[in-house]
Amino acid sequence: QVQLVESGGGLVQAGGSLRLSCTASGSDFILSAMGWYRQAPGKQRELVALARSGDTNYADSVKGRFTVSRDNAKNTVYLQMNSLKPEDTAVYYCRLEDWGGTAYWGQGTQVTVSS
């Protein structure tokens, strides 16, 4: 059974930073694609960043401000968020896609950026 546990959300002022963590268990982490998504109230869930083996991708809205990284030894993926804006306020979800294409989601962590 794959489980994803997220942490690191919270309340921060605009211009501040947060780092989210997501630790996976029950999956062959090194073969998995890891992603961060977010969902703001009244909006659809959207991709923020992807971290595949040797490759990363970002939504245009976060390029230059957010950095995704993974520590395969710890089965953990991180999302470093700098220069946060009020429009970054959302519930952030970690997603794991295993080698067979099955996706799993974390429970979500709230990020609130005050102006």
N, C-alpha and C positions, 0 to 999 in steps of 0.2 A: 504494500500500500504506500503510494507516494504521498508525502506530506511536505508542505511548504510553510515555513514559519517566518513571518515578516516582523521587522521591528525598525524603530528609528523615526517614526512620524512624530508630528507635534505641531506646535504653534511657533511661528517665527515672524519677525518683521520683514517687510520688503527689503531686499538687498542682502538678506542673511543666507545662511547655509544650513542644510541638513544632509545627513547620510542615512539612506535606507539600506537594510540588510535583509536577505532572504536565504535561509538555510534549508536545504532539501534533504530528505531522507527517503529511502526505499526506491531509489532510482540510480541508474548508472550515470551519475552527474556529468562526468567528463564527456559523454556522448550526447548530452542533452543541449538543446538550444534554450537559453534563458532570456526572458523578456520582462520589462516593466511596462505596465499599462496604467492609465488613470481614468477615473470617471468623476466628472464634476456633476453637481446637482442639475437634473434636467437635460443632461447631455449624454451622448453615447460614450462607451468606453473607447479609449484611443491608445494607440501604441506610443510609448515614450522612447524606449530604447531596447535594442536587441544585442545580445552577446552570444555569438556562436563561437566555435573554436577558431580563434585567430581572426575574427571579424566582428565589428560592431557597426550598428546603424542607429540613427537618431531621427526623431521627428524634427522638422524644420524649426518648430517653436522652441526647442530646447538646445539646439546646436550651439556649442560654444559656452554653454552654462552648465550642462549636466554631463556627467561621465559615468559610464557603466563599466564595471570590471568584475572579474570572477576569480575566486580562489578555489581551484579544483581540489586542493588538498583538504579544504574545509567544507566542500560542497556548498559554497556560499557565493551569491552574487550581490553586488553592491550598486547603489545608485547615489553618486555624489551630486548634490544639487546646490549650485552656487547662484548668486545674483537672483534669488527667488523673487517672483512677482506675484501680486494678488491673483492673477489669472492661472497660476500654478496650483491654486487651491483645489484639492480633489482627494478622493480615496485612491491610493496607489496600490496596485496589485502586482504581485510577482506571478509569472507564468513559466512553467517548464514544459517543453515539448520533447518527449523522449525519441529515441532512434526510430521507433515505429510510427511516429507521428501523432501519438496520443498526447493531449494537452491536460495539464493540471494547473489549478489556480490556488494561490494563497488566500487568506481570509481578508486581506486588505488592511492598509494602515492610513489613517487620516493625516493629511498635510494641510495646514491652514496658514496662509500668508496674509498678514495684516498690512494695510497700507499706512 
